[in-house]
Amino acid sequence: MLSLADGREQQLDTLYSAPSSVVRSELARELGVHVLRNGDVQVDRRTMGTSLSGLYAIGDVVNGLSQISVAAGHAAVAATAIHHRLRKAALHTRQPP
Ligand SMILES: Cc1cc2nc3c(=O)[nH]c(=O)nc-3n(C[C@H](O)[C@H](O)[C@H](O)COP(=O)(O)OP(=O)(O)OC[C@H]3O[C@@H](n4cnc5c(N)ncnc54)[C@H](O)[C@@H]3O)c2cc1C
């Protein structure tokens, strides 16, 4: 039995709490990354790269569905983009034998 502040009572089988949450993007903002008005970091969805070259953002700090599986998907996209970027940079700096 759930007793509400106004005196009403409700019979429930299950009760889920829904705590509010805020996006912590202050650091990104301080670094000069483009952050949306609601605090979400803006990214290129193809790479998860932010407006600051070489900086990537994933998970809840990026707007979308806030779930673990989504954050893991973001991470896979970012890791692949970083791999390609580093490989390209290595090819450019490779010294001839
Ligand atoms: C109560 C609750 C229940 C949930 N249940 C589910 C569920 O059942 N299934 C599901 O898929 N998802 C669930 N989620 C959502 C899930 O937890 C998030 O989507 C997921 O954790 C996002 O991962 P993240 O790495 O983006 O952020 P987080 O897991 O929040 O990690 C961010 C980390 O950065 C740290 N941090 C923040 N600012 C700084 C700073 N300035 N310097 C250093 N560290 C910093 C934080 O302390 C935190 O450890 C739930 C969330 C909540 C709040």
The ligand as a MOL file (V3000), in Angstrom:
LIG
                    3D

  0  0  0     0  0            999 V3000
M  V30 BEGIN CTAB
M  V30 COUNTS 53 58 0 0 0
M  V30 BEGIN ATOM
M  V30 1 C 18.5760 5.0230 -11.7580 0
M  V30 2 C 19.0120 4.6650 -13.1500 0
M  V30 3 C 18.6770 3.4200 -13.6660 0
M  V30 4 C 19.0740 3.0670 -14.9520 0
M  V30 5 N 18.7200 1.8400 -15.4360 0
M  V30 6 C 19.1340 1.4710 -16.6720 0
M  V30 7 C 18.8230 0.1740 -17.1840 0
M  V30 8 O 18.1630 -0.6430 -16.5460 0
M  V30 9 N 19.2620 -0.1270 -18.4390 0
M  V30 10 C 19.9820 0.7390 -19.1970 0
M  V30 11 O 20.3770 0.4160 -20.3170 0
M  V30 12 N 20.3030 1.9660 -18.7180 0
M  V30 13 C 19.8930 2.3500 -17.4910 0
M  V30 14 N 20.2000 3.6020 -17.0180 0
M  V30 15 C 20.9630 4.5190 -17.8880 0
M  V30 16 C 22.4390 4.1500 -17.8780 0
M  V30 17 O 22.9080 4.1250 -16.5410 0
M  V30 18 C 23.1960 5.2050 -18.6890 0
M  V30 19 O 22.6480 5.3000 -19.9970 0
M  V30 20 C 24.6790 4.8450 -18.8110 0
M  V30 21 O 25.2600 4.7000 -17.5480 0
M  V30 22 C 25.3960 5.9400 -19.6090 0
M  V30 23 O 26.7910 5.7100 -19.5460 0
M  V30 24 P 27.7620 6.9530 -19.6540 0
M  V30 25 O 29.1510 6.3540 -19.6520 0
M  V30 26 O 27.3590 7.8370 -20.7630 0
M  V30 27 O 27.5250 7.8140 -18.3220 0
M  V30 28 P 27.7490 7.4280 -16.7990 0
M  V30 29 O 27.5730 5.9630 -16.5680 0
M  V30 30 O 26.8860 8.3840 -16.0430 0
M  V30 31 O 29.2760 7.7360 -16.5460 0
M  V30 32 C 29.7600 9.0520 -16.5210 0
M  V30 33 C 30.8630 9.0820 -15.4770 0
M  V30 34 O 31.5640 10.3290 -15.5860 0
M  V30 35 C 31.7780 10.8090 -14.2800 0
M  V30 36 N 31.9670 12.2700 -14.3920 0
M  V30 37 C 31.0440 13.2170 -14.6460 0
M  V30 38 N 31.6090 14.4390 -14.6730 0
M  V30 39 C 32.9330 14.2440 -14.4270 0
M  V30 40 C 34.0380 15.1180 -14.3250 0
M  V30 41 N 33.9250 16.4320 -14.5080 0
M  V30 42 N 35.2280 14.5780 -14.0750 0
M  V30 43 C 35.3890 13.2410 -13.9160 0
M  V30 44 N 34.3630 12.3600 -13.9990 0
M  V30 45 C 33.1540 12.8570 -14.2550 0
M  V30 46 C 30.5630 10.4100 -13.4960 0
M  V30 47 O 30.8380 10.3880 -12.1140 0
M  V30 48 C 30.3160 9.0000 -14.0580 0
M  V30 49 O 31.0500 8.0080 -13.3610 0
M  V30 50 C 19.8350 3.9740 -15.7430 0
M  V30 51 C 20.1750 5.2210 -15.2090 0
M  V30 52 C 19.7660 5.5750 -13.9310 0
M  V30 53 C 20.1600 6.9270 -13.3830 0
M  V30 END ATOM
M  V30 BEGIN BOND
M  V30 1 1 1 2
M  V30 2 1 2 3
M  V30 3 2 2 52
M  V30 4 2 3 4
M  V30 5 1 4 5
M  V30 6 1 4 50
M  V30 7 2 5 6
M  V30 8 1 6 7
M  V30 9 1 6 13
M  V30 10 2 7 8
M  V30 11 1 7 9
M  V30 12 1 9 10
M  V30 13 2 10 11
M  V30 14 1 10 12
M  V30 15 2 12 13
M  V30 16 1 13 14
M  V30 17 1 14 15
M  V30 18 1 14 50
M  V30 19 1 15 16
M  V30 20 1 16 17
M  V30 21 1 16 18
M  V30 22 1 18 19
M  V30 23 1 18 20
M  V30 24 1 20 21
M  V30 25 1 20 22
M  V30 26 1 22 23
M  V30 27 1 23 24
M  V30 28 2 24 25
M  V30 29 1 24 26
M  V30 30 1 24 27
M  V30 31 1 27 28
M  V30 32 2 28 29
M  V30 33 1 28 30
M  V30 34 1 28 31
M  V30 35 1 31 32
M  V30 36 1 32 33
M  V30 37 1 33 34
M  V30 38 1 33 48
M  V30 39 1 34 35
M  V30 40 1 35 36
M  V30 41 1 35 46
M  V30 42 1 36 37
M  V30 43 1 36 45
M  V30 44 2 37 38
M  V30 45 1 38 39
M  V30 46 1 39 40
M  V30 47 2 39 45
M  V30 48 1 40 41
M  V30 49 2 40 42
M  V30 50 1 42 43
M  V30 51 2 43 44
M  V30 52 1 44 45
M  V30 53 1 46 47
M  V30 54 1 46 48
M  V30 55 1 48 49
M  V30 56 2 50 51
M  V30 57 1 51 52
M  V30 58 1 52 53
M  V30 END BOND
M  V30 END CTAB
M  END
